[in-house]
Each structure stands twice: as structure tokens, then as C-alpha cells.
Amino acid sequence: MRRRIFSVLLWALAIVTIAEAQTPEQEIKTLLEERDQQVKNLLGPEGSEYSDEQRAEIKDIINGVIDFESMAKYALEDTYDTLSTDIQTEFVELFATIVRDQSLNKLDIYRAEVTYNSITVDGNEAMVKTYAELDDIRTPVDYTMVKEGNEWVITDLILDEVSTAESYNRQFQRIIKRKGFDSLLSTLRKRASKA
């Protein structure tokens, strides 16, 4: 009798586990929706004031799923591989600091209602197409994502058809060609110190 009850419990547990298993598309949507809701909860009603602690928490949530190393490598192109490990690490940290700081420039944009148009997964890569609507203005917001281990991370954010990674790539390559990498690094150090 005990063995039969145990078998029934195992069978019930297996059904629950299967029911809870999500497709990659569902995983991504859940991840982005949860992040969006966390930010909205912290923002509170329109016109709210934010403490430094709240701003730091919002910044962490917004940027917590971004793969800064991947974006930094893309922005630097071949230059990245010519750098020492220490400089690579510093560059990624500076880059992350600047991007994270810019994410707080206009907090009201995170109040927008997000509609998911499509999530296309190809192996460990995904493209997410959404639009964000705020004050009757609809803006396309797309993400390229990759799965690293068990986590999906954002490798690019395309806002109104403008790629964040490509924008940084153009800026950085222009500086490198005109003044060299050391000049770029010096500029980023100054910008990051003000963040």
C-alpha cells in the first residue's frame, strides 16, 4: 500500500514538473515581464520622488540581465583582443558603469506598457520584438539575447530601430581611429567617475 501511495505521489510530482516547464520563449517573456513589474513597483505613482537607494535598486534591476562584456567586445571590435586582461576588465567595468548610469536618465520611460509582438528562439540565441506605449506614443523596443548557462541575457537593445551596441561601436571606433584607444579609455574613465 505504501509503495502504491509513493508511486502515485511520484506520478503527481512528475505532472506538476512537466506543467511548470517553460519553453525558451516563455522563459524569456517571464524574465522580462518580472523585471518590468519590479521596476514599476519601485517607481510607484507618477511624480514620485526616489531615494538614492531606490535609484540604485532600479538601476540593478534594469541592467541585471545585460551582458556588458558582450556589448563591450562588440563596441571595440578587434581592439579588444589586443588589450591585456586587466585593461579588458577595466574597460568592461567602465562601459557597464556608463550604460547603467544612462539607464536612469529618464525613469518615466519604464512606466510604459509593454506589448510582446514576437519572441524568436534559435538554439541559444533569441530576438524579442516589443513596443512600449507611454502617453499615446508607441516605440518599438527589441532585444537580442543569448542563453549563458541557465540564464538568458540581453546582448543588444534596439530602441526605435537604433541599436545600442552599434551606436557605441560607431562612437568608439571613431575615437580609436582619430585619437587611439588610450584616448577612449581616458574619456570613459572621466565619464564613469561622474556616474
Order of alpha helices (4+ residues) and beta strands (2+ residues): alpha-alpha-alpha-alpha-alpha-alpha-beta-beta-beta-beta-beta-alpha-alpha
